[in-house]
């Protein structure tokens, strides 16, 4: 499986940006897919994921809930992150991650080490 992230850029505080992650290769029908981020000098942190196992559930970090929305286009194996009301502290490299299968339990969704596949990252810079 390959993950290709795109759509990063520079935006002013309060603005919006949408980033995308396209998956290719031997993907599956049950998965967890979404975004982590890493700011300079900081640890990687969980942002948001979609979990599809039959139905869909959406999981967000507290820091982005209400401002960011994750969605998917199943026809194109693509996940999007719509980021609104951006703040300077959202500045980071955003990494797409995916886990294919049914073994990732809810309590482990926010832990990056549990994901099998990673994209190359896309830079998001929010200026004040």
C-alpha positions as CSV (number, residue, x, y, z in Angstrom):
1,X,0.0,0.0,0.0
2,X,1.2,3.5,-0.9
3,X,-0.1,6.7,0.6
4,X,0.3,10.0,-1.2
5,X,-0.4,13.1,0.7
6,X,-1.1,16.5,-1.0
7,X,-2.6,19.9,-0.4
8,X,-0.5,21.5,2.2
9,X,0.5,25.2,2.0
10,X,0.7,28.5,3.8
11,X,-2.4,30.1,5.2
12,X,-3.2,33.0,7.6
13,X,-4.6,32.3,11.0
14,X,-8.3,31.9,10.8
15,X,-8.1,30.5,7.3
16,X,-8.9,27.1,5.8
17,X,-7.0,24.4,4.0
18,X,-7.8,20.9,2.8
19,X,-5.3,18.1,2.6
20,X,-5.7,14.8,0.9
21,X,-4.3,11.3,1.2
22,X,-4.7,8.9,-1.7
23,X,-4.1,5.2,-1.1
24,X,-3.1,2.8,-3.8
25,X,-2.1,-0.9,-3.9
26,X,-3.6,-3.7,-2.0
27,X,-6.0,-1.8,0.2
28,X,-8.9,-3.4,2.1
29,X,-12.5,-2.8,3.1
30,X,-11.7,-2.6,6.8
31,X,-9.3,0.1,7.8
32,X,-8.3,3.0,10.0
33,X,-7.0,5.9,8.0
34,X,-6.2,9.5,8.7
35,X,-3.7,12.0,10.0
36,X,-1.0,12.7,12.4
37,X,1.2,15.8,12.6
38,X,4.6,16.8,13.9
39,X,5.7,20.3,14.6
40,X,9.4,21.3,14.8
41,X,10.9,20.1,18.1
42,X,7.7,18.3,19.1
43,X,6.5,14.7,19.2
44,X,4.3,13.4,16.6
45,X,0.6,13.7,17.6
46,X,-2.7,12.2,16.5
47,X,-5.0,14.5,14.6
48,X,-8.0,12.6,13.1
49,X,-8.9,9.3,11.6
50,X,-11.8,7.4,10.0
51,X,-12.4,3.9,11.1
52,X,-14.3,1.7,8.7
53,X,-15.4,-1.7,9.9
54,X,-18.8,-2.2,8.4
55,X,-19.9,1.3,9.4
56,X,-17.7,4.3,9.8
57,X,-16.6,6.2,12.9
58,X,-14.7,9.4,13.2
59,X,-12.1,10.2,15.8
60,X,-10.5,13.6,16.5
61,X,-7.9,15.0,18.8
62,X,-9.4,17.4,21.3
63,X,-7.2,20.2,19.9
64,X,-8.9,20.0,16.5
65,X,-12.4,18.8,17.2
66,X,-14.9,21.3,15.9
67,X,-12.4,22.9,13.5
68,X,-11.2,20.0,11.4
69,X,-13.4,17.5,9.5
70,X,-12.2,14.2,8.1
71,X,-14.0,12.6,5.2
72,X,-13.4,10.0,2.5
73,X,-14.1,9.3,-1.1
74,X,-14.3,5.5,-1.3
75,X,-14.3,5.5,-5.1
76,X,-10.8,7.0,-5.1
77,X,-9.5,5.5,-1.9
78,X,-8.9,9.1,-0.7
79,X,-9.2,10.6,2.7
80,X,-9.5,14.4,3.2
81,X,-8.9,16.6,6.1
82,X,-10.7,19.9,6.0
83,X,-9.1,22.3,8.3
84,X,-11.0,25.5,9.3
85,X,-10.2,28.3,11.8
86,X,-6.5,27.4,11.6
87,X,-4.2,28.6,14.3
88,X,-0.4,29.1,14.3
89,X,-0.1,26.1,16.6
90,X,-1.5,23.9,13.8
91,X,1.7,24.5,11.9
92,X,3.3,21.1,11.3
93,X,4.1,18.4,8.8
94,X,0.9,16.4,8.4
95,X,1.4,12.7,7.8
96,X,-1.2,10.3,6.4
97,X,-1.3,6.9,8.1
98,X,-3.3,3.8,7.5
99,X,-4.0,0.4,9.2
100,X,-5.7,-2.2,7.1
101,X,-7.6,-4.9,9.0
102,X,-9.8,-5.2,12.0
103,X,-7.3,-5.6,14.8
104,X,-6.8,-1.9,15.8
105,X,-9.0,-1.3,18.8
106,X,-10.4,2.1,19.7
107,X,-8.0,2.7,22.6
108,X,-5.1,2.3,20.2
109,X,-6.3,4.5,17.4
110,X,-4.3,7.5,18.5
111,X,-1.0,5.7,18.8
112,X,1.1,6.1,15.6
113,X,3.1,3.0,16.2
114,X,0.0,0.9,15.5
115,X,-0.2,2.0,11.9
116,X,1.2,-0.1,9.1
117,X,1.5,2.5,6.4
118,X,2.7,6.1,6.2
119,X,2.7,8.8,3.5
120,X,5.5,11.2,2.9
121,X,4.0,14.2,4.8
122,X,2.7,17.6,3.7
123,X,3.7,20.9,5.3
124,X,1.0,23.1,6.7
125,X,2.1,26.6,7.8
126,X,-0.3,29.0,9.6
127,X,1.0,32.5,9.9
128,X,-0.2,34.8,12.6
